Amino acid sequence: MTSRNLALLAGLGSIALLLGALGFQYIGGMPPCKMCYWQRYPHVIAGFIWAFGHRVLYALAALSTAVTSAIGAYHTGVERDWWEGPTTCTSGSIDGLSIDDLLAQIMDAPLVRCDEVPWELFTLSMASWNMLASALLCGLWLMAWKRA
C-alpha cells in the first residue's frame, strides 16, 4: 500500500471517529464531557493534515493520533476509577449575556461527568474504543510517513 493510500485510510479514520462522536452527541443525545472534547481536537488536526497536508506532516498526524489515544487511555482510567479525573467543568460562551440569560444557560447545561460511561460495546466505553482506534490510526500514519 502506498503512503498516499495509508494516509487516506488514516485521515478518513479520524474523520469517521469525529463523525461518530458528533452522531452520539447530536443524534444520540449524549453530550460530551470535557475529556471527550479533548479527544476530538487531535483528530481534527489529523484530518486537516490528510486533506491539506504534505507527506512531511505525516509524522505530526501520527503524533496527533497518539495524543488522542493517550487521552482516551487516561479517560478510560477515570471511567474505571483507576485514578481521578479533572474537577472542572466547561460551559458555552457568556459574552453579552445578561444575568438572567447566564443563569438560564447554567441551569439548562447538561451535567456530564467524565467518570461515568454513557455507552459501551463489549464492555469498552467510547473513550476505550477511541484509544484503540487512534492507536491503529497512529500506526497507519507512521507507516505512511515511513513510506513517503
Secondary structure, DSSP 8 states (H G I E B T S, - for coil): --HHHHHHHHHHHHHHHHHHHHHHHHTS-----HHHHHHHHHHHHHHHHHHH--GGGHHHHHHHHHHHHHHHHHHHHHHTTSS-----------TT--HHHHHHHHHHS----TTS-S-EETTEEHHHHHHHHHHHHHHHHHHHHHH-
